[in-house]
Amino acid sequence: MRKFRIGRHIDASWNFVSAPEDAHHMGCNIMQIFLANPQQTRTKAKSEKQLLEFSHQLALNKLKLVIHGNYTINLCHPINSLKFKSSIILLVKDLDASSIIGKRCIGVIIHMGKNMKVNDINDEAAAKNYVTGLKIALAQTDAKSTIILETGAGQGNEIGTNLNILSSIYWSLEDDERKRIKFCIDTCHIWAAGYDISDKSKAGTFFKMFEKIMGPNKIACFHYNDSKTELGSHVDRHADIGYGKIPIAGLVAIAKYAFKHRIPLILETPLDTVNLKTNKDITFKDELSKINFFLTN
């Protein structure tokens, strides 16, 4: 049986190669990173030497990796636009890096795109552009690399928030393309999008629906985050585990589902809640202890 993995997003901007060791000392056995400044379109690619050394450090520290793609990637733009072409370049760059890192990297996560109204296209056209972008990026990269589509909160003009629309994007791809597509379920995002995961029964209903629509074994990982906003708010604000609006019963159900199916949990929590025992902001180890409590009770 595969090892169950829990980790968090790690800032690798200061010392890229040592980031796996930092993650290991925090208690992670999986980590997520940006390969470059996620807000900039002109970024310098990591060298093959850096990526191979990083892969070696992952192996030494027995870690798996998820690469989070650049925030500026938006495949909804018109396909002849500079922003669309820039998005392809950035995504291909991350996929190429994942191939060099090798089997310890499970894929590259990208957000669902936004239909920017300045483009003067409807959401259906934006979704078609998104599909075209996926096809182009897949065609230009190693067949062993994986794109992981992250569920959205429905904030602003985001497309694919509704599972039926996300499904239509996925099933617009060819069989060999779909084999290289998986999904990241962000618990904060699906909650904000209006999917009720407040207890075991409702979380179970969500997963049955997801599997029916997308097929089995399509979830690569969870972004395991609480939410600062209410169900259906369409506002993406992460909270520390147990300090947000998602009921504990729902968070427990998600953790147990992930454990049962050996799907990694990756936290992107702000760590901005005061631990009343220490009078300091809580740490990842505090949250890790909480998750272990969820799994054993």
C-alpha positions as CSV (number, residue, x, y, z in Angstrom):
1,M,0.0,0.0,0.0
2,R,1.2,3.5,-0.9
3,K,2.5,5.7,1.9
4,F,0.1,8.4,3.1
5,R,1.5,11.8,2.6
6,I,0.9,15.2,4.3
7,G,2.8,18.4,3.6
8,R,2.4,22.0,2.8
9,H,3.5,24.8,0.4
10,I,7.1,25.7,1.0
11,D,8.8,28.9,0.1
12,A,11.7,27.8,-2.1
13,S,12.7,31.3,-3.2
14,W,15.5,31.8,-0.8
15,N,17.4,28.5,-1.2
16,F,15.9,26.3,-3.8
17,V,18.0,23.2,-3.4
18,S,17.8,23.1,0.4
19,A,14.0,23.4,0.4
20,P,13.3,19.6,0.6
21,E,15.5,19.4,3.8
22,D,13.5,22.4,5.2
23,A,10.2,20.6,4.4
24,H,11.5,17.4,6.0
25,H,12.4,19.1,9.2
26,M,8.9,20.7,9.4
27,G,7.4,17.2,9.3
28,C,6.4,17.0,5.6
29,N,6.7,13.9,3.5
30,I,5.3,15.8,0.4
31,M,5.9,19.5,-0.5
32,Q,4.6,22.0,-2.9
33,I,6.6,24.9,-4.4
34,F,6.7,27.6,-7.1
35,L,9.7,27.3,-9.4
36,A,9.8,31.0,-9.8
37,N,8.0,34.2,-8.8
38,P,4.3,33.2,-9.4
39,Q,3.2,36.7,-10.2
40,Q,5.7,37.4,-13.0
41,T,5.5,36.3,-16.6
42,R,9.2,36.7,-17.4
43,T,10.9,34.2,-15.1
44,K,14.2,32.5,-15.4
45,A,14.0,28.7,-15.7
46,K,15.9,26.6,-13.1
47,S,18.9,24.9,-14.7
48,E,19.0,21.2,-15.3
49,K,21.8,20.9,-12.7
50,Q,19.6,22.7,-10.1
51,L,16.6,20.5,-10.8
52,L,18.6,17.3,-10.7
53,E,20.2,18.3,-7.3
54,F,16.7,19.2,-6.1
55,S,15.5,15.8,-7.1
56,H,18.4,14.2,-5.2
57,Q,17.4,16.2,-2.1
58,L,13.8,15.0,-2.5
59,A,15.0,11.4,-2.5
60,L,17.4,11.9,0.4
61,N,14.5,13.3,2.5
62,K,11.9,10.8,1.2
63,L,9.7,13.5,-0.2
64,K,7.2,13.7,-3.1
65,L,6.7,17.0,-4.8
66,V,3.9,19.0,-6.4
67,I,4.8,22.0,-8.5
68,H,2.3,24.9,-8.4
69,G,2.2,26.7,-11.7
70,N,2.5,30.4,-12.2
71,Y,-0.6,32.4,-11.1
72,T,-0.5,34.3,-14.4
73,I,-1.3,31.2,-16.5
74,N,-4.7,31.8,-18.0
75,L,-5.6,29.5,-20.9
76,C,-9.0,31.3,-21.3
77,H,-7.4,34.1,-23.3
78,P,-8.0,34.1,-27.1
79,I,-5.5,31.7,-28.6
80,N,-3.8,34.3,-30.8
81,S,-3.2,36.7,-27.9
82,L,0.2,37.3,-26.2
83,K,-1.3,36.4,-22.8
84,F,-2.4,33.0,-24.1
85,K,1.0,32.3,-25.7
86,S,2.8,33.5,-22.5
87,S,0.6,31.0,-20.5
88,I,1.6,28.1,-22.7
89,I,5.3,29.0,-22.3
90,L,5.0,29.2,-18.5
91,L,3.1,25.9,-18.3
92,V,5.5,24.1,-20.6
93,K,8.5,25.4,-18.6
94,D,7.0,23.9,-15.4
95,L,6.1,20.6,-17.1
96,D,9.6,20.3,-18.5
97,A,11.1,20.9,-15.0
98,S,8.8,18.2,-13.6
99,S,10.1,15.8,-16.2
100,I,13.7,16.5,-15.2
101,I,12.9,16.1,-11.5
102,G,11.4,12.8,-12.4
103,K,9.1,10.3,-10.6
104,R,9.2,12.2,-7.3
105,C,7.2,15.0,-8.9
106,I,3.5,14.0,-9.2
107,G,2.6,16.9,-11.5
108,V,2.1,20.6,-12.1
109,I,-1.0,22.3,-10.6
110,I,-2.7,25.1,-12.5
111,H,-5.8,27.1,-11.7
112,M,-8.9,27.2,-13.8
113,G,-8.7,30.2,-16.0
114,K,-10.7,33.4,-15.9
115,N,-12.8,34.9,-18.7
116,M,-11.5,38.4,-18.7
117,K,-14.3,40.6,-20.0
118,V,-11.9,42.7,-22.0
119,N,-11.6,39.7,-24.3
120,D,-15.3,40.1,-25.2
121,I,-15.9,36.4,-25.4
122,N,-18.5,34.2,-23.6
123,D,-17.7,31.6,-21.1
124,E,-18.2,28.8,-23.6
125,A,-15.5,30.3,-25.9
126,A,-13.2,30.8,-22.9
127,A,-13.6,27.1,-21.9
128,K,-12.8,26.1,-25.5
129,N,-9.6,28.2,-25.4
130,Y,-8.7,26.5,-22.1
131,V,-9.1,23.1,-23.7
132,T,-6.9,24.2,-26.7
133,G,-4.3,25.4,-24.2
134,L,-4.2,22.1,-22.5
135,K,-3.8,20.3,-25.8
136,I,-0.9,22.5,-26.9
137,A,1.0,22.2,-23.6
138,L,0.5,18.4,-23.5
139,A,1.7,18.1,-27.1
140,Q,4.9,20.0,-26.4
141,T,5.9,18.1,-23.3
142,D,7.0,14.7,-22.1
143,A,4.3,12.1,-22.1
144,K,5.1,11.2,-18.5
145,S,4.4,14.7,-17.2
146,T,1.0,15.5,-15.6
147,I,-1.2,18.6,-15.5
148,I,-3.2,18.8,-12.3
149,L,-6.3,21.1,-12.6
150,E,-7.3,22.8,-9.3
151,T,-10.9,23.2,-8.4
152,G,-11.9,26.9,-8.2
153,A,-13.9,29.0,-5.7
154,G,-15.8,30.8,-8.4
155,Q,-14.3,34.1,-7.5
156,G,-14.6,36.8,-10.2
157,N,-14.9,35.5,-13.8
158,E,-13.4,32.0,-13.1
159,I,-14.5,29.2,-15.3
160,G,-14.8,25.5,-14.4
161,T,-16.0,26.1,-10.9
162,N,-19.1,24.0,-11.5
163,L,-18.2,20.3,-11.8
164,N,-20.3,19.8,-14.9
165,I,-18.4,22.5,-16.7
166,L,-15.1,21.2,-15.4
167,S,-16.1,17.8,-16.7
168,S,-16.9,19.2,-20.1
169,I,-13.4,20.6,-20.3
170,Y,-11.9,17.3,-19.2
171,W,-13.9,15.2,-21.6
172,S,-13.2,17.5,-24.5
173,L,-9.7,16.0,-24.5
174,E,-8.6,12.8,-26.3
175,D,-8.0,9.6,-24.4
176,D,-4.2,9.9,-24.4
177,E,-4.5,13.5,-23.2
178,R,-6.9,12.7,-20.4
179,K,-4.4,10.1,-19.1
180,R,-2.1,13.1,-18.3
181,I,-4.7,15.1,-16.5
182,K,-5.6,14.8,-12.9
183,F,-7.3,17.1,-10.3
184,C,-6.5,18.9,-7.1
185,I,-9.5,19.2,-4.8
186,D,-9.1,22.4,-2.8
187,T,-11.4,22.1,0.2
188,C,-11.6,25.9,0.7
189,H,-12.4,26.4,-3.0
190,I,-15.2,23.8,-3.3
191,W,-16.8,25.1,-0.1
192,A,-16.7,28.6,-1.4
193,A,-18.1,27.4,-4.7
194,G,-21.1,26.0,-2.9
195,Y,-20.3,22.3,-2.5
196,D,-21.4,21.3,1.0
197,I,-18.8,19.1,2.6
198,S,-19.9,19.9,6.2
199,D,-20.1,16.2,7.4
200,K,-19.2,12.7,6.4
201,S,-22.4,12.1,4.4
202,K,-22.2,15.3,2.4
203,A,-18.5,15.0,1.7
204,G,-19.2,11.4,0.6
205,T,-21.9,12.7,-1.8
206,F,-19.4,15.1,-3.3
207,F,-16.8,12.4,-3.9
208,K,-19.3,10.0,-5.4
209,M,-20.5,12.8,-7.8
210,F,-16.9,13.7,-8.7
211,E,-16.0,10.1,-9.4
212,K,-19.2,9.6,-11.5
213,I,-18.4,12.7,-13.6
214,M,-14.6,12.4,-13.9
215,G,-14.0,8.6,-13.4
216,P,-12.0,6.8,-10.7
217,N,-8.5,7.6,-9.5
218,K,-8.4,11.1,-10.9
219,I,-7.6,13.0,-7.7
220,A,-3.9,13.7,-7.5
221,C,-4.0,15.6,-4.3
222,F,-6.0,17.8,-1.9
223,H,-5.3,21.3,-1.0
224,Y,-6.4,20.9,2.5
225,N,-7.5,24.3,3.7
226,D,-10.2,25.6,5.9
227,S,-12.2,28.7,4.7
228,K,-12.6,32.1,6.2
229,T,-15.8,32.6,4.3
230,E,-19.2,30.9,4.3
231,L,-20.5,28.1,2.1
232,G,-21.2,29.4,-1.4
233,S,-19.5,32.8,-0.8
234,H,-17.4,32.5,-4.0
235,V,-14.6,34.2,-2.1
236,D,-11.2,32.4,-1.8
237,R,-9.8,33.0,1.7
238,H,-7.9,30.2,3.3
239,A,-8.1,29.6,7.1
240,D,-6.1,27.4,9.4
241,I,-7.5,23.9,10.0
242,G,-10.3,24.0,12.5
243,Y,-10.5,27.8,12.7
244,G,-12.6,28.6,9.6
245,K,-16.2,28.0,8.5
246,I,-15.9,24.4,7.3
247,P,-17.3,22.2,10.2
248,I,-14.8,19.9,11.9
249,A,-16.9,16.9,10.8
250,G,-16.3,17.8,7.2
251,L,-12.6,18.3,7.7
252,V,-12.4,14.9,9.4
253,A,-14.3,13.3,6.6
254,I,-12.0,14.7,4.0
255,A,-8.8,13.6,5.9
256,K,-10.2,10.1,6.3
257,Y,-11.2,9.9,2.6
258,A,-7.7,11.0,1.7
259,F,-6.1,8.5,4.0
260,K,-8.2,5.6,2.8
261,H,-7.4,6.3,-0.8
262,R,-3.8,7.4,-0.1
263,I,-4.3,10.8,-1.7
264,P,-1.8,13.4,-0.4
265,L,-3.0,16.4,1.7
266,I,-1.1,19.6,1.0
267,L,-1.8,22.5,3.3
268,E,-1.8,26.1,2.1
269,T,-3.0,27.5,5.4
270,P,-1.9,31.0,6.5
271,L,-0.7,29.9,9.9
272,D,-2.0,33.2,11.3
273,T,-4.2,31.9,14.2
274,V,-2.9,32.2,17.7
275,N,-2.3,28.9,19.6
276,L,-3.7,29.7,23.0
277,K,-1.3,27.2,24.6
278,T,1.9,29.0,23.3
279,N,0.4,32.5,22.6
280,K,2.1,32.2,19.2
281,D,0.9,31.6,15.7
282,I,0.2,28.0,15.1
283,T,2.7,25.9,13.2
284,F,2.5,23.2,10.6
285,K,3.4,20.7,13.3
286,D,0.3,21.9,15.2
287,E,-1.8,21.3,12.2
288,L,-0.2,18.0,11.5
289,S,-1.0,16.9,15.1
290,K,-4.6,17.9,14.5
291,I,-4.8,15.9,11.3
292,N,-3.4,12.8,13.0
293,F,-6.0,13.3,15.7
294,F,-8.7,13.4,13.0
295,L,-7.4,10.1,11.5
296,T,-7.2,8.2,14.8
297,N,-10.6,9.2,16.4
